[in-house]
Amino acid sequence: MSVEPRRYDRHRQTMFLSELLDQPGRSFQLAYQVGFLEQAKALEQLVEQSGLSDDEARRLLRIALANYFAAALLMPYDAFFRTAQETKYDIRLLGRRFGTSFEQVCHRLTTLQRAGARGIPFFLIRVDNARNVLKRFSAAGYHFARCGGTCPRWNVHDAFLLPGDVYTQVVAVDDGPRQSPIPCPPS
């Protein structure tokens, strides 16, 4: 049985958060809900402009946009970009500075692609011990395999040997620029 991280009661205008959430998770869920409520018109306009006709695809786009809003609210682009550069992309330090989780910082790092203020082209991939891909994201255009798991040469698989340690690796692909995957701790 899955526990919902948040529930908003419109009649009482009250937000209920799961007690299983840590503080960064609570902050993110609140920022998400702010985006969904306060930016509903802007979100809907973006969904309309997308040209998507499938209701499920439109629903997922709204969720993705509200998630992006939450990350931008907690980690504003300019301040986050500047701090990332100043700290040499220290993920743990960025999390402490912005009050966010390791994974939230990793995800935000993948979105630093604004013209004139581009970050390192990170991509994010979360895998389990069986090498199943649980989450993947790349705003910089990294092409993930459509079938199967990850490349066995990636050191992300070594992360299960020493949980909590951070492993980094530079990936060079034949058809594009060098990219750095963001290794997130195993869940």
Secondary structure, 3 states (H helix, E strand, C coil): CCCCCEEEECCCCEEEECCCCCHHHHHHHHHHHHHHHHCHHHHHHHHHHHCCCCHHHHHHHHHHHHHHHHHHHHCCHHHHHHHHHHCCCCHHHHHHHHCCCHHHHHHHHHCCEECCEECCCEEEEEECCCCCEEEEECCCCCCCCCCCCCCCCCHHHHHHCCCCCCCCCCECCCCCCCEEEEECCCC
